Amino acid sequence: LRKLPRGARVGSASIRRQAQLNASRSDLSIINIRGNVDARLIALENGEIDALILAVAGVERLGMIRDGDGIKREPDSGG
């Protein structure tokens, strides 16, 4: 989050996380983003938002993994 420029658009569906972001980086534009994880990732890829906050537990539950390039489905997860 420290690397994001002033005014960057950050998406989150969690009101609690939105409040935490506002408290730590009031210069960011917090976007309430809804939909499933894939739809949110597409919004990020399409440039609708500059960053996306997701719950790790949800990402893991969906069989996704984090790597240096972002989030992707595990090869055997069926996605």
CYANA upper distance limits for C-alpha pairs under 8 A (distance plus 0.5 A):
  4 LEU  CA      8 ALA  CA      6.74
  6 ARG  CA     27 ASP  CA      6.00
  6 ARG  CA     28 LEU  CA      6.44
  7 GLY  CA     27 ASP  CA      6.12
  7 GLY  CA     28 LEU  CA      5.09
  7 GLY  CA     29 SER  CA      6.06
  8 ALA  CA     27 ASP  CA      8.47
  8 ALA  CA     28 LEU  CA      5.74
  8 ALA  CA     29 SER  CA      6.36
  8 ALA  CA     49 ILE  CA      8.28
  8 ALA  CA     50 ASP  CA      6.45
  8 ALA  CA     51 ALA  CA      8.23
  9 ARG  CA     28 LEU  CA      6.74
  9 ARG  CA     29 SER  CA      5.19
  9 ARG  CA     30 ILE  CA      6.39
  9 ARG  CA     31 ILE  CA      6.99
  9 ARG  CA     49 ILE  CA      5.52
  9 ARG  CA     50 ASP  CA      5.59
  9 ARG  CA     51 ALA  CA      7.04
 10 VAL  CA     28 LEU  CA      7.52
 10 VAL  CA     29 SER  CA      6.68
 10 VAL  CA     30 ILE  CA      5.53
 10 VAL  CA     31 ILE  CA      6.27
 10 VAL  CA     49 ILE  CA      6.34
 10 VAL  CA     50 ASP  CA      6.31
 10 VAL  CA     51 ALA  CA      5.19
 10 VAL  CA     52 LEU  CA      6.04
 10 VAL  CA     53 ILE  CA      7.81
 11 GLY  CA     30 ILE  CA      6.55
 11 GLY  CA     31 ILE  CA      5.12
 11 GLY  CA     32 ASN  CA      6.37
 11 GLY  CA     33 ILE  CA      5.93
 11 GLY  CA     49 ILE  CA      6.74
 11 GLY  CA     50 ASP  CA      8.35
 11 GLY  CA     51 ALA  CA      6.75
 11 GLY  CA     52 LEU  CA      5.21
 11 GLY  CA     53 ILE  CA      6.67
 12 SER  CA     17 ARG  CA      7.46
 12 SER  CA     18 GLN  CA      6.92
 12 SER  CA     30 ILE  CA      7.89
 12 SER  CA     31 ILE  CA      6.87
 12 SER  CA     32 ASN  CA      5.96
 12 SER  CA     33 ILE  CA      5.95
 12 SER  CA     34 ARG  CA      8.31
 12 SER  CA     52 LEU  CA      6.66
 12 SER  CA     53 ILE  CA      5.69
 12 SER  CA     54 LEU  CA      7.37
 13 ALA  CA     18 GLN  CA      8.34
 13 ALA  CA     32 ASN  CA      5.89
 13 ALA  CA     33 ILE  CA      5.63
 13 ALA  CA     34 ARG  CA      6.16
 14 SER  CA     18 GLN  CA      6.65
 14 SER  CA     32 ASN  CA      8.28
 15 ILE  CA     19 ALA  CA      6.69
 16 ARG  CA     20 GLN  CA      6.78
 17 ARG  CA     21 LEU  CA      6.58
 17 ARG  CA     53 ILE  CA      8.42
 18 GLN  CA     22 ASN  CA      6.67
 18 GLN  CA     30 ILE  CA      6.97
 18 GLN  CA     32 ASN  CA      8.42
 19 ALA  CA     23 ALA  CA      6.66
 20 GLN  CA     24 SER  CA      6.74
 21 LEU  CA     25 ARG  CA      6.11
 21 LEU  CA     26 SER  CA      7.68
 21 LEU  CA     28 LEU  CA      8.39
 21 LEU  CA     30 ILE  CA      8.11
 22 ASN  CA     26 SER  CA      5.10
 22 ASN  CA     27 ASP  CA      8.30
 22 ASN  CA     28 LEU  CA      7.74
 22 ASN  CA     30 ILE  CA      7.92
 31 ILE  CA     49 ILE  CA      8.31
 33 ILE  CA     40 ARG  CA      7.52
 34 ARG  CA     40 ARG  CA      7.67
 35 GLY  CA     39 ALA  CA      6.35
 35 GLY  CA     40 ARG  CA      6.92
 36 ASN  CA     40 ARG  CA      6.91
 37 VAL  CA     41 LEU  CA      6.65
 37 VAL  CA     59 VAL  CA      8.38
 38 ASP  CA     42 ILE  CA      6.68
 39 ALA  CA     43 ALA  CA      6.82
 40 ARG  CA     44 LEU  CA      6.91
 40 ARG  CA     52 LEU  CA      8.19
 41 LEU  CA     45 GLU  CA      6.69
 41 LEU  CA     52 LEU  CA      8.24
 42 ILE  CA     46 ASN  CA      6.47
 43 ALA  CA     47 GLY  CA      6.82
 43 ALA  CA     48 GLU  CA      5.70
 43 ALA  CA     49 ILE  CA      6.90
 44 LEU  CA     48 GLU  CA      6.37
 44 LEU  CA     49 ILE  CA      5.68
 44 LEU  CA     50 ASP  CA      6.81
 44 LEU  CA     51 ALA  CA      7.07
 44 LEU  CA     52 LEU  CA      7.34
 54 LEU  CA     58 GLY  CA      8.03
 54 LEU  CA     59 VAL  CA      7.73
 55 ALA  CA     59 VAL  CA      6.93
 56 VAL  CA     60 GLU  CA      6.60
 57 ALA  CA     61 ARG  CA      6.51
 58 GLY  CA     62 LEU  CA      6.77
 59 VAL  CA     63 GLY  CA      7.19
 59 VAL  CA     64 MET  CA      5.91
 59 VAL  CA     65 ILE  CA      7.67
 60 GLU  CA     64 MET  CA      5.83
 60 GLU  CA     65 ILE  CA      7.02
 62 LEU  CA     73 ARG  CA      8.49
 63 GLY  CA     73 ARG  CA      6.43
 63 GLY  CA     74 GLU  CA      6.37
 63 GLY  CA     77 SER  CA      6.06
 64 MET  CA     71 ILE  CA      7.01
 64 MET  CA     72 LYS  CA      5.86
 64 MET  CA     73 ARG  CA      4.60
 64 MET  CA     74 GLU  CA      5.91
 64 MET  CA     77 SER  CA      8.28
 65 ILE  CA     71 ILE  CA      6.13
 65 ILE  CA     72 LYS  CA      6.04
 65 ILE  CA     73 ARG  CA      6.49
 65 ILE  CA     74 GLU  CA      6.54
 66 ARG  CA     70 GLY  CA      6.18
 66 ARG  CA     71 ILE  CA      5.04
 66 ARG  CA     72 LYS  CA      7.06
 67 ASP  CA     71 ILE  CA      6.77
 67 ASP  CA     72 LYS  CA      8.31
 73 ARG  CA     77 SER  CA      6.99
 73 ARG  CA     79 GLY  CA      6.75
 74 GLU  CA     79 GLY  CA      8.41
 75 PRO  CA     79 GLY  CA      8.43
